[in-house]
Amino acid sequence: MHIDPSVAEAVASGRPVVALETAIVTHGLPRPRNLEVARQVEDAVRDGGALPATIGVVGGEARVGLDDDALRAIAESGEVAKCGVRDLAVVAARGGDGGTTVAATAHLAARAGIRVFATGGLGGVHRDARDSWDESADLEVLGRTGIVVVCAGVKSILDVGATLERLETLNVTVLGYGTDRFPGFYLSDSGFPVPWRVDSAAEMAAVMRARDELGTDDSAVVVANPLPADEQLDPALHDRVLTEGLIAAEAAGIHGKDVTPFLLDRLARETDGASLEANVRLVLRNARLAAEIAGELAA
């Protein structure tokens, strides 16, 4: 594991740092848009007064803070593994490259002393989990990693209610940022309430300081930051495409972990790319908010 000297210095001196994942770069967005968006997200963090620490695996080395050459390399390569925590050691031992998921990014960021992480959306419990037991490893890792994760909720293709129940069981604090409703990634409202609401980065930082004092800081805080209603994917279009996609997946015999990429690809295709644009908007919003929260924590 290598921590970029600028990141290590910022963490040691208490300056604001925001961790960023790379699975969205390697597996979530089409080339060459992926590299363009990765750079925009880093710029959004800088504009917010924090240092971006993009995390990935390059040449078998887990890196916290990628330079532009490394970022370009994993963005343009077609031989990059999608790395959860369980995959990191295997990819490292084989000298491979990897884009880090929410779970792996949170794990590596916490080891580097970074307290704030911005992403798009969390993984969660899948709709057929009662039969498949399919649940994202993001949840269990967040249950044991004391980091702030700024996200747009979980993808609406998942079982949102069951995901919120699992987060509660795992003692993960869920806060709605400026909202009483839990966002559904492309949608401002997933149909479920949030347990608690905060309305400023300063209030968020106060929660973190209270956790430190009370010793309840060994699990994550999820800050659910919704897209504004006028920036979300059209709800009627979303619901129609999702319903049709679920039927199509069942007819094609697609189950378990293969359902999510199938549905996301179908959403992008059937919405003429509108779902991808919503994805980009929410990632940039989350990066800006994470920088603001990191600044308040540093202050």
Backbone torsions as a table, in degrees:
resi	resn	phi	psi	omega
1	MET	NA	131.0	-179.0
2	HIS	-123.1	126.8	176.1
3	ILE	-103.9	123.4	179.6
4	ASP	-55.8	136.8	-177.4
5	PRO	-55.1	-36.7	179.9
6	SER	-66.6	-35.7	177.4
7	VAL	-70.0	-46.1	-179.8
8	ALA	-59.8	-41.7	-179.9
9	GLU	-65.7	-42.3	-179.8
10	ALA	-64.6	-42.6	178.7
11	VAL	-63.7	-45.9	-177.8
12	ALA	-63.1	-33.0	-178.0
13	SER	-93.3	1.4	176.2
14	GLY	79.8	17.1	177.8
15	ARG	-81.5	156.4	-175.4
16	PRO	-70.6	130.8	178.7
17	VAL	-132.7	140.9	177.3
18	VAL	-124.7	123.6	176.1
19	ALA	-79.2	145.8	178.8
20	LEU	-131.6	142.1	179.7
21	GLU	-85.3	169.2	176.8
22	THR	-124.0	-3.6	177.7
23	ALA	-62.6	-33.1	176.8
24	ILE	-65.2	-30.8	179.8
25	VAL	-75.9	-43.7	-174.3
26	THR	-85.7	-27.6	-173.7
27	HIS	-132.7	-9.1	-172.6
28	GLY	-101.2	-23.3	-175.9
29	LEU	-130.1	148.7	179.7
30	PRO	-73.1	150.8	173.1
31	ARG	-78.6	144.1	2.2
32	PRO	-92.2	6.3	-177.5
33	ARG	-61.1	-29.4	-175.6
34	ASN	-60.8	-43.7	-179.8
35	LEU	-68.8	-39.7	177.6
36	GLU	-59.4	-44.9	-179.3
37	VAL	-68.8	-39.9	178.8
38	ALA	-57.2	-42.7	178.7
39	ARG	-69.0	-38.0	177.9
40	GLN	-62.9	-39.5	180.0
41	VAL	-66.0	-42.7	176.5
42	GLU	-61.2	-41.3	179.3
43	ASP	-64.5	-36.3	178.8
44	ALA	-63.1	-38.9	176.7
45	VAL	-65.4	-44.7	179.0
46	ARG	-62.2	-43.0	179.4
47	ASP	-61.3	-27.3	177.9
48	GLY	-84.0	2.2	176.0
49	GLY	90.4	13.6	-179.9
50	ALA	-119.7	165.8	177.6
51	LEU	-95.1	124.2	176.3
52	PRO	-76.7	137.9	175.6
53	ALA	-125.8	87.0	178.7
54	THR	-75.2	134.7	-171.3
55	ILE	-115.7	135.3	177.7
56	GLY	-165.4	177.6	177.0
57	VAL	-113.2	123.1	-177.3
58	VAL	-129.2	120.1	179.1
59	GLY	57.8	36.7	178.3
60	GLY	81.5	5.8	-178.8
61	GLU	-116.9	122.3	174.3
62	ALA	-72.6	121.7	-175.8
63	ARG	-116.5	131.3	174.8
64	VAL	-105.7	99.4	-174.0
65	GLY	105.0	93.3	179.9
66	LEU	-93.3	136.0	170.9
67	ASP	-78.4	174.2	-172.4
68	ASP	-67.1	-32.4	178.8
69	ASP	-65.1	-42.9	179.1
70	ALA	-67.4	-40.4	178.9
71	LEU	-62.5	-43.5	178.3
72	ARG	-63.5	-40.7	-177.1
73	ALA	-60.2	-46.8	-178.1
74	ILE	-77.9	-24.2	178.1
75	ALA	-72.0	-34.0	-174.3
76	GLU	-95.8	-14.3	-178.7
77	SER	-79.5	145.1	173.9
78	GLY	-97.9	5.8	-176.7
79	GLU	-117.1	51.9	-177.9
80	VAL	-115.7	128.0	179.1
81	ALA	-80.6	149.0	171.7
82	LYS	-88.6	114.2	-168.8
83	CYS	-105.5	112.8	160.9
84	GLY	-87.1	-177.1	-179.0
85	VAL	-59.2	-41.5	-176.4
86	ARG	-66.4	-21.7	-176.6
87	ASP	-90.0	-17.0	-171.6
88	LEU	-57.6	-47.8	-175.6
89	ALA	-66.5	-37.8	-179.5
90	VAL	-65.8	-47.6	179.8
91	VAL	-63.8	-40.1	179.0
92	ALA	-64.1	-45.1	-178.0
93	ALA	-63.8	-29.3	-179.2
94	ARG	-92.5	1.6	178.5
95	GLY	70.2	27.2	-175.4
96	GLY	-91.6	-179.0	176.2
97	ASP	-110.0	148.6	-178.5
98	GLY	-149.6	141.1	169.5
99	GLY	-94.0	127.6	-173.0
100	THR	-88.3	134.0	176.0
101	THR	-75.1	179.6	174.8
102	VAL	-55.1	-46.4	-176.9
103	ALA	-62.4	-50.2	-177.4
104	ALA	-67.3	-37.9	179.2
105	THR	-65.8	-44.8	178.4
106	ALA	-60.2	-43.4	-179.6
107	HIS	-60.9	-50.4	-177.4
108	LEU	-69.7	-37.6	178.5
109	ALA	-62.2	-44.2	179.9
110	ALA	-63.4	-38.6	177.8
111	ARG	-64.1	-28.3	179.2
112	ALA	-87.4	-1.4	178.3
113	GLY	86.7	12.7	179.4
114	ILE	-86.9	134.7	-172.9
115	ARG	-104.5	-10.2	-176.1
116	VAL	-131.2	138.1	-174.5
117	PHE	-138.5	130.8	177.5
118	ALA	-111.4	135.6	178.2
119	THR	-144.7	-175.8	176.6
120	GLY	-84.1	-72.3	178.8
121	GLY	-143.4	158.2	178.8
122	LEU	-82.2	154.0	163.6
123	GLY	-74.3	168.2	-177.3
124	GLY	-160.9	-158.1	179.3
125	VAL	-83.3	130.6	-179.3
126	HIS	-79.9	158.0	-173.8
127	ARG	-61.5	-30.7	-178.8
128	ASP	-102.5	25.7	-173.0
129	ALA	-64.1	-24.2	177.9
130	ARG	-62.8	-26.0	178.1
131	ASP	-103.1	-36.5	-173.9
132	SER	-95.8	-16.8	-173.1
133	TRP	59.7	27.8	-175.4
134	ASP	-86.8	111.3	179.9
135	GLU	-140.0	134.9	-179.3
136	SER	-62.9	140.8	175.3
137	ALA	-67.3	-14.0	176.5
138	ASP	-53.0	-41.6	-171.5
139	LEU	-65.3	-48.3	-177.8
140	GLU	-64.9	-38.8	179.4
141	VAL	-65.8	-41.8	178.0
142	LEU	-64.7	-26.5	177.9
143	GLY	-69.4	-13.1	-179.5
144	ARG	-130.4	15.4	-177.5
145	THR	-126.9	118.7	-175.5
146	GLY	-83.5	79.1	-177.7
147	ILE	-138.9	151.5	173.9
148	VAL	-87.9	125.7	178.6
149	VAL	-115.9	113.2	177.2
150	VAL	-92.5	121.1	-174.5
151	CYS	-147.3	176.6	176.0
152	ALA	-106.2	42.4	-179.7
153	GLY	79.5	-144.6	176.4
154	VAL	-121.0	156.1	-179.5
155	LYS	-59.6	136.6	-175.5
156	SER	-68.7	-9.3	176.2
157	ILE	-77.1	-10.5	-179.9
158	LEU	-91.6	175.8	174.7
159	ASP	-85.8	93.8	-172.6
160	VAL	-65.2	-44.0	-179.4
161	GLY	-60.0	-45.5	179.1
162	ALA	-65.7	-35.7	177.9
163	THR	-63.3	-43.7	178.0
164	LEU	-64.1	-37.0	176.3
165	GLU	-63.2	-42.2	179.4
166	ARG	-66.2	-39.4	177.5
167	LEU	-62.2	-38.5	176.7
168	GLU	-63.6	-46.0	179.7
169	THR	-59.9	-35.4	-178.2
170	LEU	-86.3	7.2	178.4
171	ASN	61.9	32.1	175.1
172	VAL	-88.9	121.5	178.9
173	THR	-73.9	129.8	179.8
174	VAL	-116.5	122.1	-179.1
175	LEU	-121.6	134.7	172.0
176	GLY	-89.8	127.1	-179.6
177	TYR	-89.3	107.7	-179.0
178	GLY	67.3	22.1	-177.8
179	THR	-151.7	152.2	173.0
180	ASP	-99.5	0.4	-175.9
181	ARG	-115.4	141.8	178.8
182	PHE	-80.6	123.5	-177.2
183	PRO	-72.7	156.0	179.5
184	GLY	-114.1	48.6	176.4
185	PHE	63.1	-91.7	178.5
186	TYR	-66.9	-22.1	-175.3
187	LEU	-110.4	144.7	-179.9
188	SER	-68.6	-27.7	-175.5
189	ASP	-136.0	119.2	179.7
190	SER	-80.8	-8.9	-175.8
191	GLY	100.6	1.5	-178.3
192	PHE	-125.3	146.8	177.6
193	PRO	-79.5	161.6	170.4
194	VAL	-97.3	149.9	179.5
195	PRO	-65.3	-36.1	-175.5
196	TRP	-141.6	155.9	-179.8
197	ARG	-126.5	141.0	169.5
198	VAL	-126.3	152.8	-175.0
199	ASP	-123.5	6.5	177.7
200	SER	-157.8	159.2	176.0
201	ALA	-65.4	-33.0	178.4
202	ALA	-64.1	-40.4	177.4
203	GLU	-65.4	-38.3	177.6
204	MET	-62.9	-43.1	179.2
205	ALA	-64.7	-35.0	177.9
206	ALA	-63.8	-38.4	176.5
207	VAL	-61.3	-43.7	-178.9
208	MET	-64.5	-40.4	179.1
209	ARG	-66.6	-37.4	177.2
210	ALA	-65.0	-39.5	176.7
211	ARG	-60.4	-42.4	179.5
212	ASP	-60.0	-43.6	-177.4
213	GLU	-69.7	-35.1	-176.0
214	LEU	-87.4	-8.0	-179.2
215	GLY	72.5	27.9	178.8
216	THR	-108.7	28.5	-172.0
217	ASP	-101.6	24.1	-178.7
218	ASP	-97.5	8.7	173.2
219	SER	-134.4	170.4	-172.4
220	ALA	-80.1	161.2	166.9
221	VAL	-113.8	120.5	177.1
222	VAL	-95.1	119.4	175.7
223	VAL	-101.6	108.0	-175.4
224	ALA	-90.0	110.6	-172.2
225	ASN	-112.2	101.6	-172.8
226	PRO	-78.4	151.5	166.7
227	LEU	-64.7	142.6	171.1
228	PRO	-57.9	151.7	-176.1
229	ALA	-56.5	-34.0	-177.5
230	ASP	-82.9	0.6	177.1
231	GLU	-114.4	-6.2	-179.3
232	GLN	-73.8	165.1	171.6
233	LEU	-67.1	140.6	-179.4
234	ASP	-53.0	117.9	-174.1
235	PRO	-58.6	-39.3	-179.4
236	ALA	-65.6	-42.9	177.3
237	LEU	-63.6	-45.0	178.9
238	HIS	-56.6	-50.0	-176.1
239	ASP	-64.2	-39.4	-179.6
240	ARG	-65.9	-47.8	-178.3
241	VAL	-65.6	-38.9	-179.9
242	LEU	-64.8	-45.3	179.5
243	THR	-60.7	-46.1	178.7
244	GLU	-63.9	-37.2	179.8
245	GLY	-66.6	-41.1	178.4
246	LEU	-63.5	-39.8	177.7
247	ILE	-65.4	-43.4	-180.0
248	ALA	-64.4	-39.9	178.9
249	ALA	-63.1	-42.8	178.8
250	GLU	-63.6	-43.3	-179.2
251	ALA	-64.7	-32.9	-178.8
252	ALA	-87.2	-0.6	-179.8
253	GLY	72.0	27.5	-179.3
254	ILE	-90.8	123.7	-175.8
255	HIS	-138.2	170.9	174.1
256	GLY	60.1	-137.7	-172.9
257	LYS	-67.2	-15.6	-179.7
258	ASP	-79.3	-13.4	-177.2
259	VAL	-69.3	-43.9	-175.5
260	THR	-60.2	-53.8	178.7
261	PRO	-61.6	-32.9	177.7
262	PHE	-62.3	-46.8	-178.2
263	LEU	-69.6	-39.8	179.6
264	LEU	-64.8	-40.8	177.4
265	ASP	-63.9	-40.8	179.6
266	ARG	-66.8	-40.1	177.1
267	LEU	-60.4	-45.0	-179.6
268	ALA	-62.3	-42.5	-177.1
269	ARG	-70.3	-46.7	-174.0
270	GLU	-77.6	-16.2	175.9
271	THR	-101.9	11.2	-179.5
272	ASP	55.3	39.0	176.5
273	GLY	85.5	-0.7	-178.3
274	ALA	-63.9	-33.3	179.1
275	SER	-67.4	-37.4	177.5
276	LEU	-65.4	-39.6	179.2
277	GLU	-66.5	-38.0	175.6
278	ALA	-63.1	-38.8	177.5
279	ASN	-59.0	-46.6	-179.9
280	VAL	-63.2	-44.0	-179.6
281	ARG	-60.0	-44.7	-175.7
282	LEU	-71.4	-34.6	177.8
283	VAL	-63.8	-42.8	178.9
284	LEU	-65.1	-41.3	177.4
285	ARG	-61.7	-42.1	-178.9
286	ASN	-67.0	-37.1	178.0
287	ALA	-63.5	-43.1	179.5
288	ARG	-64.4	-42.9	179.6
289	LEU	-66.6	-41.1	179.1
290	ALA	-60.2	-39.8	178.2
291	ALA	-63.0	-39.9	179.5
292	GLU	-65.4	-42.8	178.6
293	ILE	-65.2	-43.2	178.0
294	ALA	-60.4	-37.8	177.3
295	GLY	-64.0	-42.2	178.1
296	GLU	-65.7	-39.3	177.8
297	LEU	-64.9	-39.8	178.4
298	ALA	-66.3	-34.2	-178.4
299	ALA	-70.6	NA	NA
